[in-house]
């Protein structure tokens, strides 16, 4: 499992010219599920997202996690995080999990996040849709998490 986490002051997802989800303060996540991922990987990285200390407290950097900072999450499934470009000019996506299995694991990831942050504080894109993502990265803070190396 691979996640690109960006700390944001605002983020939204648009499908067919309609904003389908948005947050004001928190994380924008791009989430890729690989052919090797399991429920354990989902639990491991959801916990990592929820416990990383990326927020300041009392003018001290890196003191609070998203739960303590009362932040929100906007998560978007993105199989292209597993693109291989070693050969030629066309990306190879064979390491990305098949759609129906990826969707099941991705839904479990959202369940794990919502269990700690609450349903309204974890927004989602539309699985499999062409989406436009808009965000303002704060810091800028961008962190890549990978279940094989986190």
ChimeraX attribute file (.defattr): number of C-alpha atoms within 10 A of each C-alpha:
attribute: neighborCount
match mode: 1-to-1
recipient: residues
	/A:1	25
	/A:2	25
	/A:3	24
	/A:4	19
	/A:5	22
	/A:6	24
	/A:7	25
	/A:8	24
	/A:9	18
	/A:10	19
	/A:11	24
	/A:12	22
	/A:13	23
	/A:14	18
	/A:15	15
	/A:16	10
	/A:17	9
	/A:18	10
	/A:19	14
	/A:20	15
	/A:21	18
	/A:22	23
	/A:23	22
	/A:24	16
	/A:25	21
	/A:26	27
	/A:27	29
	/A:28	31
	/A:29	23
	/A:30	20
	/A:31	23
	/A:32	24
	/A:33	29
	/A:34	21
	/A:35	14
	/A:36	11
	/A:37	19
	/A:38	14
	/A:39	12
	/A:40	10
	/A:41	19
	/A:42	22
	/A:43	16
	/A:44	17
	/A:45	21
	/A:46	20
	/A:47	15
	/A:48	15
	/A:49	20
	/A:50	17
	/A:51	14
	/A:52	14
	/A:53	17
	/A:54	19
	/A:55	18
	/A:56	13
	/A:57	12
	/A:58	6
	/A:59	8
	/A:60	9
	/A:61	11
	/A:62	12
	/A:63	15
	/A:64	17
	/A:65	18
	/A:66	21
	/A:67	18
	/A:68	14
	/A:69	16
	/A:70	12
	/A:71	20
	/A:72	26
	/A:73	30
	/A:74	28
	/A:75	27
	/A:76	23
	/A:77	22
	/A:78	20
	/A:79	22
	/A:80	16
	/A:81	19
	/A:82	21
	/A:83	15
	/A:84	16
	/A:85	11
	/A:86	9
	/A:87	8
	/A:88	8
	/A:89	8
	/A:90	10
	/A:91	13
	/A:92	15
	/A:93	16
	/A:94	13
	/A:95	17
	/A:96	22
	/A:97	20
	/A:98	14
	/A:99	13
	/A:100	9
	/A:101	14
	/A:102	21
	/A:103	16
	/A:104	11
	/A:105	20
	/A:106	22
	/A:107	16
	/A:108	16
	/A:109	21
	/A:110	19
	/A:111	17
	/A:112	19
	/A:113	22
	/A:114	17
	/A:115	10
	/A:116	14
	/A:117	19
	/A:118	13
	/A:119	13
	/A:120	10
	/A:121	19
	/A:122	23
	/A:123	20
	/A:124	19
	/A:125	24
	/A:126	15
	/A:127	15
	/A:128	12
	/A:129	11
	/A:130	11
	/A:131	19
	/A:132	14
	/A:133	17
	/A:134	13
	/A:135	18
	/A:136	16
	/A:137	18
	/A:138	15
	/A:139	11
	/A:140	10
	/A:141	12
	/A:142	16
	/A:143	12
	/A:144	12
	/A:145	17
	/A:146	16
	/A:147	19
	/A:148	10
	/A:149	7
	/A:150	10
